[in-house]
């Protein structure tokens, strides 16, 4: 078994005096040299991944990074209200969503762009959210992907509630003699190390354990909760917390695409067997700013960034494809060109977007017509009409003075 540690020197210097050394294995299959090692638990869950599938994972990871770069540029040029970079977390996101079924339900936070793209959400739909033109960006029922949430931790409660309902529906169907077709539905709740300290997350895990809800708590521990280092947030790896709720926690190298895929497959298998929730802590690193409103140079050191830069998840898979599977340069050039084309189209789509009329907001308050909303809409239209009447009156007065 290969148990490894990521760069810890700068974090250890800031850790609590009472920090507890962890004995929980940190699983890794693909190291930074692109070499695959054996892991008794995870290796069987990655053994059947083909080179074609590895190439798909590479495409997904690099597409997410290219869109991320374009998103940052668009925000800097005033075309987006805000952008949330994901650079460095591509393996954690793609590797965890790729093994899911289309029927599985996903509850993201606000940085899961690679998850959204792998689920089929066009980049332009995501950009509508960050341009401030939509409260969600996409139809959650079309992709089985809930809208982003900026209320830290709240998505874990939503995920557990949905998972409990899905589980009860299946049991009711079985009890009635009309079992549902297909594999049992699984749910994934994404959140970060910062959100793990929110009370909602604790409550969600209590309910998930109590009802054996088929939910995977997927933590992307990117080492920083905005400007607060992970060592300040927790004295132990987050995966160890699962034991306190009575379910399994896995700690995996979040920059290892094979390790994340294998850990997620293992967890989803347990969920579908009805064995209750699972927690995965993917240890990765936010290579850029928390958002485009953030300046990470104010709170973290270049040495730390350089250390983690050598563990880049995309470069790790690129080396593996080249050295182990003899994938030639033409493939990588083609992928880069395709990603550039997607970024150009996304930019064109963003620049062509026009803001909706405010009156249209009334249409999205409820799914069905509502008398109170209809009255408020009419009141707003009357209010707006008053300005039009006033403008017409002023124009008439001006014409009279000129005459």
Secondary structure by P-SEA (a helix, b strand, c coil): ccccccccaaaaaaccccbbbbccccccccccccbbbbbcccccccccccaaaaaaaaaaaaaaaaaaaaaaaaaaaccccbbbbbccaaaaaaaaaccccccbbbbbcccaaaaaaaacccaaaaaaaaacccccccccccccccccccccaaaaaaaaaaaaaaaaaaaaaaaaccccccccbbbbbbbcccccccaaaaaaaaaaaaacccccccccccccccccccccccccccccccccccbbbbbcccccaaaaaaaaaaaaaaaaacccbbbbbbbccccccccccccccccccaaaaaaaaaacaaaaaaaaaaccccccaaaaaaaaaaaaaaaaaaaaaaaaccccccccccccccccccaaaaaaaaaaaaaaaaaaaaaaaaaaaaaaaac
